[in-house]
């Protein structure tokens, strides 16, 4: 019943309705065409021996061909693994070793150095060179808890973990979104966030495809082009991270009239500062805060615009099919006003981490997903997010894990100790700052040297924006580095 019913249904009921638009090429697929390309993609997958349970990796920027491949894998019972093309090739090769895909489809626009090594690499250009009918490619009989996608997300150690989203969890996230936010098949949603994030695939793209609406894909984000696209295509709903909303507002071509048809503007991926909300509200634009995580949805809350403006810090109330509450450290529900950990239940929650039974067990307690995020709810049941329990910070919508950066910096011959903290930044929300103890006096170009050292080993957004040399790092009696003290320096 879940993913494999969406396209056949819409291809029958609304075959000529536009399903996907490519903003970069203006290619447009109707639901009938998307279903036809999905069947063709099934033939491509079968030609590479892909069957039930096999993983299919995709290394591409937002591309119209992603969705035929995604739905084809689901039809065959295979599992899509969208790869974060912002990571370095060695980082990606670790992910490929973990999920062991049968085949990796690659966008030919990437340089050879950027593409991770894999024994069976296929260019996306070859995807649709075959064709098939519905009868030739029957949908596999797949249980609802079968994996449909694996999204790799970091952990407290910085080691990537693959969150398994099932046919059921992706479907119910879409149901929550469409019901909770009042979406319809007439809605048009641009996707500027990358499809390797659940925020790219599952905030609006899969809900739109379940409902029969229109999704617009853009390979990259440019505020001026985004404004023009939203106006040209008469977009009605929008998701961006706060950094993107900031860039749109600061664009020389910013004109609120270009956004006037938007009925919902969701900010997510990082806390949205109050001045940014107020800048959009001053133009009568419906910006509000969302909250989610890869392991649950990511859509969990909804709120009416009048309440969003009256309760600036809130993310709202749980959506229809989300069971969510705040818990104290001893596992009891926290009373109104008391800060605790957000825990979530529901059919939209992941089934676990790929090949990580211990990590899976560690994030579930009595059936609740323990998010590690702190919040409180008021007397009226509205939730406010307070922060994260761990040291992870979010820079421009990307999760950054200090332990991973610290491990790289400690490999530098001059570095003896290091601690990385997230600090506020006007544009990116938060950025990394590295505090280091060195073995000898650093050279004058030490910061540039460290940045280049990191650049060769880490994705760009993980590289600290500042490096400070310290005589010693502050530590607790137990010998732990006091990162909170460093963050205040």
Number of C-alpha atoms within 10 A of each C-alpha: 12 17 21 20 12 19 25 17 16 23 20 12 13 16 20 14 19 21 28 29 23 20 23 13 11 11 11 18 21 19 28 22 20 25 27 22 25 29 27 23 27 30 23 22 22 14 10 12 11 22 20 17 18 19 25 25 25 27 25 25 24 25 21 22 20 20 22 22 27 24 26 28 28 29 25 23 25 27 31 27 25 26 25 22 19 16 19 19 20 16 17 21 16 14 21 19 10 14 20 16 23 20 20 25 22 20 18 14 9 13 8 10 9 15 21 22 15 15 9 11 17 18 15 19 12 11 21 19 11 14 16 16 12 13 8 11 16 12 15 14 12 18 13 15 15 20 28 26 26 28 24 24 20 17 17 14 12 18 16 19 22 23 25 25 29 27 24 23 27 28 24 22 28 26 21 24 27 18 16 20 17 12 21 15 17 15 19 27 27 27 28 23 24 24 25 22 21 29 26 20 20 21 26 28 26 24 28 25 21 22 19 25 24 27 24 27 25 23 18 16 15 14 20 17 15 20 20 16 18 22 17 10 14 17 24 20 22 21 26 22 25 26 24 22 22 22 17 20 19 12 14 10 14 16 15 15 13 18 24 17 15 21 18 20 21 19 24 24 23 24 20 21 15 10 9 15 23 15 14 18 15 10 13 13 21 22 24 28 27 26 21 19 18 21 25 25 28 26 27 27 24 26 20 14 18 10 14 20 17 9 14 17 20 26 25 25 21 21 20 15 18 22 14 18 23 24 21 15 9 7 13 11 16 20 16 15 14 14 19 25 25 23 23 22 19 20 20 27 26 25 19 24 23 18 13 13 10 10 14 17 13 11 17 16 11 8 12 17 23 19 18 15 17 19 22 23 23 13 9 8 14 21 24 22 20 16 15 14 12 12 15 20 22 22 25 19 24 16 18 27 24 25 20 19 22 18 14 14 24 16 11 14 9 18 17 14 17 25 22 26 24 24 18 15 13 10 15 20 22 22 24 26 21 22 24 23 19 19 11 9 10 13 10 8 8 14 17 12 13 18 18 13 16 19 15 12 18 21 16 14 20 22 21 21 13 14 18 11 18 13 9 12 18 15 12 8 6 6 8 10 15 13 17 12 12 18 16 8 6
